[in-house]
Amino acid sequence: MIIHSPLLFLLGFTVPIVRAAFNPLQHCGSASPYFDAPSPPGIRSDTPVGCVVDQAAYFVRHGSYSGSGQPFNPSRYPEPGSFTGWQNLFWKIQNATFIAHGPLSFLPSWVLPVDDVDHEPLFLSSTGAREAFDLGVELRKRYAFTAGGENFTAWSAGEQRVVDTTTYFLRGYLSDGNYLSDPSLNRGHSIILPDSLTAEQAINVFNGTFADSLTPSASCPPYAIFSNNGSVASSTFRATYQNQTAARINTFLQGDLAFNATDIGVMQDLCGFGSEISGDRRFCDIFTDDEWLDYEYADDLNYYYGSGPGNPLSATTGYPWIKAIADLFEVGPYHTVANGTLVPPPLIMGFSHDNNLPPLISALKLWNDTVPSFTQRDTNPLRQFRSGHLVAFRGYLALERLSCTASQSSNKSGVFHQAGILGGTIISMNQTRAAPANSSFSVPQLYVRVRADYAPVPIPSCSSGPGRTCPLAQFMEMVNGPLATAAGDFMEVCGLEHVTGPGVSGISGNGSSVKFLTTKGDGTEILLELN
């Protein structure tokens, strides 16, 4: 006989559902500290059973630094100039007489998080260094590609905060000492590529990298014209909420201090940047959840229309890197492409800037199923294009090559090991005699998985593999077929096919491809040092 307790029965229907608290730092877009993006419904983020990653390529934004303060248009405003907005807010507060209460009570004693104005803006913060170091540790353990004592090379765009991010990544990945007495013992190598060519420089051919770069969009003059649409879209949307937000928070003030729409943008920026630089989260507490969602959506608009699928030349600038990685995946780890003179490591790391990540999404035709509105926030919690899930500090897009066989846990298969030979092969358990060491129960199948800030991103037209991965053969057909057609030729689309001058010497009309991953001497190689 089963006796049901009324108390237990009651408790069974009154236990509340626990939901994660709203975290503004996961809704700050490009000013967010790194966090793993949530996986799409029904897809596990770990590697599918029966599969191993034998090659991977990462395109990573640098870690956090002091000074942008203007994530909505980072390609058009110099970071030190944007830092001026922080200073203007500080002096506006200090030059006013007022009483602040509630979430604004800290303002009378608030100081800028930057205490070395001549140096800190533009440079990597200590949090950014830690983010990069942590990524190195994480990927070393995730893939186990590099044995202790082996050298490792990573690629970096040329701006200092990107080089520093690469350096700290290598420290975490290699657990490398700093051999001051003999720098040749340092095992980390960086290949530095020219950074941030302007349209004028591209036309005048001061440097001929063009697509062969980690910052290719800067060499494409018409791309810059369309990138302004991101600022227009985000500004249009910000006008729908910032004045109302200013009116609300001004109710916590008495005196001659009153905030306006411009101040709201700076204050919301300071949530993410303040947290990253000095751990100060007080600006995060000023705004409501809805106001953070509005702020996030404005940043989404900036990247979608400025450098993502809403920019018609975005795929053109992102495709060369995708093509280069696809070609390397086709030949497999520890090999190079035909006529290549350099074999990259199985973990291919490139470090660059936020605006160079959305073009990779565009080139793969991802996250473009809806066109975001300028005037009304998309409230769908599962909407795909979120800037904080791609271009947060230390955000990344990764491609993984998976080798998959029958599950080793299957009751119908086992792993055969021959004495004295390291490793084993999967065989049928019905075999009546020992199999030779080179026998196999199933031929490994190859697939490609896309990740954005760790979350798997299925390719809609190519997701028949384990965990909705894309068969490698089909992926190559896509890259060499419809994706190549949609992107077009970089030099031609960007209007550079007739450019002449000293900067194009050695390009031989092939400035539309990425060669630095397969060509020795392409870029400046340096040993990792932190002297």
C-alpha angles and dihedrals in degrees: 000000000000118000116202113210112224088216093053090044090053094046091050090063100038103051104120122233108249114221127185113262116253109265115201090198088068090055100050095097112207091002092059121111111241118284131163109262115234116262118245114262113282097013123105117221095217124085111281118259112269093025134101128190108238098172134019138178126201130194105194135188115226120261125263122299139177121267122028099104089163110076093159094076110011093152094061106036122061111237096236088052091053089049085063087071090062091050092048090053091049094051092043088058096042094048094053131084110221149128116242124194139170114019091353096058092104095059099091090062099032116123131187114275089229114082098171105053094174093056117017102064108087093017132102117268124222088254089054090052090051092048090054093045091049091052089054092052091045096052094043090057095038097055107016089208099142123060121214112276095025122124120241132199128204131181125233139184110240105251113109099242089052092049089048091050089052090049095052091045089056090049091055095041097049102028081223125180123225101245100200094172093052115016090183087077091065106105101198119095128187124198107207117208125197110271139216106357111189122226090254091053091050092052093045090045099230085153128012104207095114107155091357092086145078088242102046097148090069089064095054110083098195091049089064091055093056093042088071088070089073092061091046093051095047093045091051091053095043088058089064095064116011097080091051090047091051091051091051098050092043087069086074091061134077120186134032098324117102127162125222136197093277091054091052091059092050093046093051090048088055092061093068098031094044091050091049097045105038108358092253109149099166094109088056090064096055097073134064125241090255091052089053091050089051091050091049092049092052088055090048089055092050093055097037094054098026103049106350137070092312091065107079091212096047095096090049092060096040099045100074093064092045090050092048093051092045090054091051092048089052093058092038136223120328091022134094133211124270111292090009119144098194131059110207120214117264087254106060112195125189124176123200143129136304096256092058094061103065092057088065090057089049093049090054092045093237130147094014101110094110133036109229117233120240094214109033127050116239102237096190103124089207097052108139109221108072117153092210090060092059115016103036112127107297089007117155150185114221136188118204128194110214126200108202132189136165111303111274089217092063115121088225097057139048140178116260118212123190117209113261096013118101116231133016146235131237112250138173113268088221092070110115098204137038113280122227115262093253096052122109137195093213136008111246114250121215126226139170126227126191120212129188112193087340096305114119113244113201117216101233096219095039115042107114096116131090111302088010092294123157121250107246094232091053091045090055090050090053095047094047094040128032096007092052091048093049093048097045126197111318097219093045099044091045092050094243102116093103098041112126134182142092093302094067096052108123094020092092093195092306100107089125096076137071110242103159092089093057106026124079115229095022100133130002115292119211134177116245110260133159097190 
